[in-house]
Amino acid sequence: MKKLILSTTMLAAFALAGCASTGANNNAGNPIGTANEIGMNVFKAAIDNQCRSQIENQNAWRIASAAMSDKQEEALKSRVCGCVSEQAPQQVTLVELGNAAIDPSYRTQLVTRVVAKSLQSCYGSIVG
């Protein structure tokens, strides 16, 4: 049973191993590369969703957004959460990504932690 869990974790880790890659299509046509890109896109989407939820709970956001139109608010959210999503791969290890791929509870905790680490710095650099 332990070998099966270890094998599953290793496969998930390999599927997400390309997250540190910065090339646009450096994995085109490569099944593992494609899995890496899909895994990272799913991770970044989860980060973006969590960021959008957390940003609305920030006092600084509430104050700043009161003076913005809906369009301005959405544009700023997109910039801040885009920054958070771009920083996310640099804040997780391959083991963490592997665990997140197989454990939804761990994935939720990882995403929350990563967003909490990046949100303030991204918000400050874009708004400040």
Secondary structure, DSSP 8 states (H G I E B T S, - for coil): -HHHHHHHHHHHHHHTGGGG---SSTTTT-HHHHHHHHHHHHHHHHHHHHHHHHHTT-HHHHHHHTTS-HHHHHHHHHHHHHHHHHHGGGG--HHHHHHHHH-HHHHHHHHHHHHHHHHHHHHHHHH-
